[in-house]
């Protein structure tokens, strides 16, 4: 029997909850939790795929319409969430394809139908999604910092977030996206969804330096206990400037009566230790207060429209020139195009010339977003080149990839 796909929205919240339960729940008793929470998710009409085998729903995924920042430009981006196969159909093929493969093909087709330039997701296993063209484009450092070494600054204008703050919070997020790389912006809807998720877990505070003025940062603080340590866990700190980040750090320091440490997830190129009263990140056991961190990968991305993605970028000054690229797409075809670098922009045109760089789509995602410089990818055999690909290193100049949003 062949599978059938249906795209649904809030009107099918209970059916969505049921398939998510069968994909992710631990026991049937979890159903009430899924039924309660699913309608609160930020999907809209036609955003949720239900893949059916006869009368049984066997797979699902959600396609969110977002925006992503790329080197100072912003392009439409699909956010892929809740990809799942029910337990009874894992590693089973229908019409010659696995359920998850069928789901992902439908998801990519939905993004193309909607005119989205890229598709991004937060993987459970990145090697799985490489089969569908998604490459890792984001790195984070997870910092655990004693409150005693946080900077001291003005944090007097912090207050607890209220619904009236949501538009100004969304404005802060948009400024953060524009200044970053591969950061995702879902507008007011993302802020509302973020608040719905975190409100039961902790308190959200906004930084409004001038009463009635713009909000320059906000954090949700919830408690994590590790051994005898109480940690103020800041899952997704939003800030639109270095000064705003320093004010957030100072605000966290005022919570020392309740917590001993703060935990923050920040871009790898943000030197947090240089903002602290003790800059050491120790290589051995020490007896004084100092920060610690470990690195993680999170978001993966696939470029669906190479020209629109590249031409949206505002690149720093650098050498001009042209390079012909052959991207080997996961569906089995080739995308061949020429990139012409001039001043601070790059233009893309179709090309029939022999490619100077041949690269798989998931590696290209890392190169074109700056996660891996082209010369380094070439050095380690991740792409082939008939000449020095250093011109493509222009994509690596600027902020490191980091997404505040999680979907």
N, C-alpha and C positions, 0 to 999 in steps of 0.2 A: 504494500500500500504506500502511496506517495504522501509526503507531508504537505500540509497546507499552512500558509502564514496569514495571520490576522494582526492588523495594527489597531490598537485600542487605546483608551485613555481612562479618565476618572470614572466613567460610567461602568467600567469593568474592573473596578478596584478589588472586588472580592475574588474574581478569577485570577487577577494578577497576584494577590496575596497567596492564593492556594498554590500556584505553580512555584512562587518563590519559597514557600514553605517546603515543598517537595524537593527543591534544589538545595536549600540552605538550612532548613530547620533541623533540629536534633531529634525531636519527638513530635507526634501529632498534637501534644499539649501546647506546642508553640504557636498553634494556629491563631489563637486570640491576639497574640502580640503582633503577628504579621497583618492580621485584618485591621488592627487598630492603627498601625504605623504606615501601611501602604498608601492610604489616601492623603497622607501628609507629605509624601514625596513631591518633588517639584516637576514631575512630568505633566504634559498637557495632552490634548486630543491627538490621537494617532502617534504617540511617542513610544508605546510599549508593544513589542512584538510577542505574540503568542504563537509558537510553532506546534502544530497539532498532527498527530499520527492517528487518523481515524477520529475517534471520540476522545482521545487522550491528549492533553497538553503535555508536551515532552521537553520543551525548551522555551527560553525567554531571553529578552534583552531590552534595554531602554535606550532610546536615542534622544538626547537633550540638545537643543539648539543654543549654543553658547558663542562666545567670541574669544579669540586668543591673540595675545600680543606677540609680535615677531619683530624685534629690532626697531621699535618705535612705531610700527604699523599695527593695525588690528584687522583680522580677517574672520569670517564666519567659521565656526568650528563645531563639529559634532562631539558631544560628550557621551561616551558609551558606558553604561552602568548595568549592573544586575544581569550579567551574562551567566546563564545557568542551564544545565541539563539535569533533568530529574534522575534520581539514582537508578531507576529501573532501565534507563536507556543510555547509560554511559558506555562508551566504547562499543556501541551497537550502530551498524550502518543501515540507513534507509535510503533507497535510491542510490546506493554506492557511496554515500557521504555520512560522516558522523553528524550527530545532532548539532554539536557546537560549531562545526564547520558550516552547516546550513544556516545557522543563526548568524554567524559572522558575515557570510556572503550577503545575507539580507540586510544586515546593519550597514555595511559599506555601500550597498545599493541605495539605501535610504538617504545616506549622506550625499551621495551624488545627485539624487533626485531633488534634494533640498538646496543644492548649490553650495554645499559647505566645502571649504577649501582644504580643511584638514579634519582628521578624526583622531580623538584622544581617548585614552582609558587608563584606569589604575589597575594593573594586572594582578591576578593571583599567582601567575607564573609567566614571566616575560618570554621565555622561550616558546611557549604555546602561541602567543600572539605575534611572534616574528613570522610564523607561517602565513599570516594575513597582512604582512607588510608593516607592522608596528615596531618602531625602534625606540629605545630608551632615550629620553631627551631631558630628564630632570635628575638632579642630585640635591640631597639635603644633608645638612649636619644637624643632628639631634643633640642639643646642648643641655647639660644639667649644671646649674650654676648656684653656688651658695648665695643666699640673699645678701650676706654681709659684704660681698665684693661688687655688687651692682652699683652703677653710677648714681650719684645724687643730682637731681635736676628738678625743675618745676613740674609737678604733677598735680597741681591744684585744681585743674579744670576737668578731671575725670568724674564721670557719673555713670550710674547704671543705665544700660540701654533701655529705650522704650520704643514702641512702634513708630512714634513720630520721628525717631532718629534714622529709620531705615533708608530713606532716600539719600541722606547725607553720608551714611555708611557706604551705600552703593557708589557714591561719588568718590569717596576715598579709595575704594577698591579699583575703580576705573583708572584713577591716577596711578595706582600701584601697578596695574597691568601695563599701562603705557610706558612706564619707566623700566619694566622688567623684560624678561624673555620667557616665552612659553607659559605665561601666567594666563589663567582662564577667567573670563568675566561673564557672569550670568545675569548681571543687572540686579534690579530690586528683588526679582524672584529668588536669586541665589541667596541674598541676604536673609530673606524671610525663611527659606528652607534651612539655612545655616542656623538661624535662631531657633527654629522648631526642634532641630536636632540637639543643640547644645543646652537649651534652657533647662531641661530636666537634670542635666549633669553638673551645672555650675552657674556662675554669674558672669554676665557680659558687661564690660565697662567700655565707655567711649571717651576719647580724648578730644575735647572741644576747647582749644586754648582761648577763644574769644566767645563769650556767651552769644548764642544765636548764629555764630559763624560756622565755617566748614568743620567737619569732623576729620581729624588728621590721622587717627589710628583707633583701633579697637581690639579687644582681646576677650576671649572667654577663659575663665580660670576655674578649673575643677581640681579636686584633690586626688592625688595618688599616694598611697602608702607603700613604701618599699622598706621592709625591715622596720627600723625605728625612725625612718625618715618620712616626714610629711612634705610632699612636693606640690607646688602650685604648677599644674600642667597647663601650658598655653598651647593648644593644638595648632592653631592657625593665626598667628599674630598679623594683623593688617596695619600697615603704616605707609604713608605717602612720601616720607622724607627721612633722612638720617636723624634729624632732630626729633621727629615723632617717635622713632624707635627708641631713642635715648629716654624720652619721657615715659614710654611704656616700661622700660627697664627700671627706671626710678620708681614708677608706681608699684611695680612688683616688689621692690625693696621695702615699701611701706607695709607689706603684709607679713612682716617677720614675726609678729605675735602668733601667727597661725601656721606658718610654713617655715621650713629651713632652707629649701631649694626652690628654684624655678626651672622648668623644662620648656625649651622652645625649639621649634623646627625652623631652620633658616637656610637661605641659599649658601652653597659651599664657598662662594666668593665674598661672603660677608664676614669680616674678621672680628667676630664678637669679642674675643679675648682682649682686643685692643681698646674696647670700650669699658673694660672692667678695672677695678682697683688693683687686682692681681692678674697680670697678663699671662702668667704661666699656664700651659697645658702640659701637665707633668708626664715625663717618660718613666718615672719610677715612683715608689711609695713616698708620700710626703705627709707631713703633720700639720700643714697649714691649709687654709681655704683656697681652693683653685677650681676652675671649671674643667669639665670633661665633655667629650663629645664622641659620637660615632656617626659614620656616614651611611646613608641609604639611597637607593634608587626608588622612584615611584612611577611617575607618569610615562606612558609610551604614546607615540604619535605616528600617524601615517599621513603623508602629504598626498592629497587627492588631485589638486590642481597646482602643478609646479609653477606655472607662470604667475598666477595670482599670489601664491605664497611668497615667492621671491621678490616680485615687484612691489609688494607692500612694505618691504624693509627700507629703513633709513640707515645706510651703512656709514661708518666713519671714513674719512679720507684714506685713500690707499691707491695702490697701482691699478691702472686700467688694463683691459685686455678681454679676450674672449676664450671660452673653453666649451667644448662640446661634451655633453654628458649623456650616457646611456644608463637609465635606471631600469633594472630588471624587476618588473612588477610581479607580485605574488600570483596573479592570475595566469602568468605565462607569457605576457606580451612585454614589449619594450616601450618605454617613453624616452625618445631621443630629442634633445633640444640643446640650443646654444645659449649660454649665459654671457652677456656683454656687460662688464663692469666699467662704469664711468662715473667719476666723482663719487658722490655718496649714494648712488643708486645702482641697481642691476636690472637689465631688461632681458626678457626671455623670448626666444623665437624658435619655431620648429627647424630642424636641421636634418639633412640627409648626409652630412659629412661624416667621415670616420670618427667615432668617439675617441676623445682623449682620456676619458675616465669612464669606466664601467663599474657599476655598483648595484648591489641588491637594494630593494626599496627600504628595508628596515635599517640598513646601514646608512643610506642616504638621509633618512630622517635625522639620525644623529649628526651627520656632517652638516646639513643645511641649517640646523638649529644651533650649531656650535658646540654640541655636546662633545664631539670628537673632531679635532682639526683634521682636515683632509690629508695633510702630510703625515700625521700620526696614523690615520687609518691605512694609508698606503704602506707605511713602514711596517705595520703589523699584519699586512696581507688581508685587510678588510675590504679593500677595493683594488682594482687594477688600473694602471695609468701608463700611457705611452710617453708622457712627459711629466715634468714636475707639477703636481697639482696644487702648488702653494697659493695660486690665485684664489682658490676656494677657502683658504684659511680666513678670508675676509669675514666669513659667516661666524667665526669664533671670536671676533673682537666685540667685546661688550659684556653685559651681565650674563652670568651663568643661568641656565634653565632652572626655573623654580615656579611651581604652581601653588598658590595659596589655597585654591579651591580643591575639594575632594568630591568625586562623584562616583 
